[in-house]
Amino acid sequence: MTAQRIRPAFGIVLAAAGAVLWAMALAFVVPAARTGENAALAVDDAAQEIPNDRWLSLWVHDLRWAAIIVIVCGLALTACCSGHRKHAAVVAGIVLLMADGTFTAMNATGWPAMIGALVAASAIAATTMAAQRSDTKADGPQRHLVGYGIVAAWCAPLLLSNAMSGVGRFVPAGLAASAGVAQVLLVLAAIACAVSAMPHVPPGAVPAAVGFAAVLGTAGAFAGANGDVVWALLLGGPLVVAVLLLTSRPRSARSFLGLAIIAVGYPFAALAAFLVGMGPAIGALALSGDSYPADGVAALPGGLLAGAVAGILTVWTRGGRRPAPPI
């Protein structure tokens, strides 16, 4: 079975699912999170175990950005072009981030906001797909999709970083459920991009997708009731390694060592990216009208930055050479 036959259709489905998740988060999860924050502020917390600021807004912010990453990966999968046009999905992602900040700053909620967000996402997606018109020079695997896969894999577990113990009663059920859905979609986006970079679907693709999606999706769904699910962050490194293994077989002991370092070192790299990304995160919050001191910082801006660097380096180091068959 060739990946090229199913890639465009799966990309459209993935982008549509991401758009629906993004619109629902803007329209319904944002106001639900504010209600939860107000309920937490009304509690007499002598032990200071409950955050005293809009901590749920950080989680929803990351959820919306995760949905946008899914949309971008889906649009990248629909591309059949060469040159700079094959990266039109990146431009679409930037426009979507600006639209996300605009909708949030306007306090747009409810069905009008959802319909408006879906219309905006559809217009951006249609424009992007038109820019990625068919190009006979682009037949065959799209090697650059490995980079998109690494971004999705890197960001997949980061939604759990805002889960907190002891405050689950204030977390809206829709937020936890949406986090689980977002993590499943990010895993599928990561594996789909990896698969689409190869001439044929690697045999380990389906088991990897099902396994990671099941574990991370379940962890996300229970994050509202159990802050201890942060242990699932340990799966970030193995997921990145899975993307790499699906696209190239290690050729030396040094390659195996590098994969082991990625698998074990992901939490430390994620922490470093979190610290480095504090500036972009604060700027992203300000864009959304959330330029307030909060109990924490959004994780996705730093994660997106680190994932993009890792993805670009991977594609650049591989260059135009044909990778060895995947495992």
Secondary structure, DSSP 4 states (H G I P E B T S, - for coil): -BHHHHHHHHHHHHHHHHHHHHHHIIIIIHHHHHHHHHHHHTS--TT--S-SS-HHHHHHHHHHHHHHHHHHHHHHHT----GGGGGHHHHHHHHHHHHHHHHHHTT--HHHHHHHHHHHHHHHHHHHHHHT---GGG-S--TTHHHHHHHHHHHGGGGGGG--TT-GGGS-HHHHHHHHHHHHHHHHHHHHHHHHTSSB--TTHHHHHHHHHHHHHHHHHTTTT-GGGGGGGGGHHHHHHHHHHHH----SHHHHHHHHHHHHHHHHHHHHHHHHTHHHHHHHHHHTT--S--SS--SHHHHHHHHHHHHHHHHHHHTTSPPPPP-
